[in-house]
Amino acid sequence: MHKLVYYEVFDNINDAIEREKQIKSKNRQRKIDLVSNKNLAWKDLSNKLRDCHASLAMTRKNEIATLAMTSTIELCRFMYNGH
């Protein structure tokens, strides 16, 4: 089972890529802390992200949001699976 437990939204794809690199470079405990600080119960945030994505699409940012969402979901899967 996979859950989306953390995400960030960016207006600029380069900012999203840079942030992803920063997060990936952190050790496991720092990633856990990052998630826990925003989502203490580690609830599934996929519905919230879909709502956010829909809102961004309405303002012509869906391409950036989709790329950021894809990267974030992959990162969260990586973290959830114990890597």
C-alpha positions in Angstrom: 0.0 0.0 0.0 1.3 3.5 -0.9 0.2 6.7 0.6 1.0 10.3 -0.2 2.2 11.7 3.1 4.1 14.8 2.0 4.1 17.2 -1.0 5.1 20.8 -1.9 3.7 22.9 -4.7 5.9 25.2 -6.8 5.1 27.7 -9.5 8.5 27.1 -11.1 9.6 23.7 -12.2 13.3 24.5 -11.6 12.4 25.4 -8.0 10.6 22.0 -7.6 13.5 20.1 -9.0 16.0 21.9 -6.7 13.8 21.2 -3.7 13.5 17.5 -4.7 17.3 17.3 -4.8 17.6 18.9 -1.4 15.1 16.4 0.1 16.7 13.4 -1.5 20.1 14.4 -0.1 18.8 14.2 3.5 19.2 11.1 5.6 16.1 9.0 6.4 15.5 10.5 9.8 15.5 14.1 8.4 12.9 13.0 5.8 10.8 11.4 8.5 11.0 14.6 10.5 10.1 16.7 7.4 6.9 14.6 6.9 6.1 14.5 10.6 6.3 18.3 11.0 3.7 18.8 8.3 1.6 15.6 8.7 2.0 14.2 12.2 -0.4 11.3 11.7 1.0 10.5 8.3 -2.5 10.7 6.7 -2.9 10.1 3.0 -2.9 13.5 1.4 -3.7 12.4 -2.2 -7.2 14.0 -2.1 -5.8 17.2 -0.9 -3.2 17.2 -3.6 -5.8 16.5 -6.3 -7.8 19.5 -5.1 -4.6 21.6 -5.2 -3.8 20.3 -8.7 -7.3 21.1 -9.9 -6.9 24.6 -8.6 -3.6 25.1 -10.3 -4.9 23.7 -13.5 -7.5 26.4 -13.5 -4.8 29.0 -13.4 -2.8 27.5 -16.3 -0.1 25.8 -14.1 -1.2 22.2 -14.5 2.0 21.2 -16.4 4.2 22.4 -13.5 1.9 20.9 -10.9 1.9 17.5 -12.7 5.6 17.4 -12.9 6.0 18.4 -9.2 3.3 16.0 -8.2 5.0 13.1 -10.0 8.3 13.8 -8.4 6.8 14.2 -5.0 4.8 11.0 -5.2 7.9 9.1 -6.3 9.9 10.6 -3.4 7.1 9.7 -0.9 6.9 6.1 -2.3 10.6 5.9 -1.8 10.3 7.1 1.8 7.3 4.9 2.6 8.9 1.7 1.4 11.7 2.1 3.9 14.6 3.4 1.7 
